[in-house]
């Protein structure tokens, strides 16, 4: 990663909880990729960044969905809905929420099938469990440990038996802060919260994009 990109790393993804005014402004002023992608990249760079993440995500979700028995998917912190729409195009039933009304207005305008709601990560409730609960580049923007833990616990509560919780962070051994808005937590911290709730860490798959060390952590509900 270049020094110029490192300088923007603190805000490289906008699909998350955070100061509403900041993220509403960012979603309003930047295009559908830069607002929720990497503001240190040009448009072609963000196209590649999104495509690589989407390809990995689709491989993790798998191809077991169909018209008769679609997978039920929740995109938590969906931003303008890029991943939610892609999953809906693949035949999944997708619910999506974000804390930014500006982002949700853009997501709804784009259509594509997902059902959008405004909510915080620790407050979303659902009458049914999900096969997949997804949160891309969201949790490491929660700097307060209690808020982070409450959000993670709530997302875990929405995963059905044998379902998966897919969240993104670095695979670090110790906490690492990057700028003003990012705190990467160890995989052990995620396991400490999720394992007592019946979810087992089954995979870490890195993005593999330039020098970014973030990747997908997959937790499967076993009980």
Buried (B, 14 or more C-beta within 10 A) or exposed (E): BEEEBBEBBBBBBBBBBBEEEEBBBBBEEBEBBBBBBBBBBEEEBBEEBBEBBBEBBBEBBEEEBEEEEBBBBBBBBBBBBBBBBBBBEBBBBBBBBBBBEBBBBBBBEBEBBBEBBBBBBBEBEBEEBBBBBBBBBBBBBBEEEEBBBBBBBBBBBBBBEEBBBBBBBBBBEEEBEBEEBBBBBBBEBBBEBBEEBBBEBEEBBBBEBBEBBBBBBBBBBEE
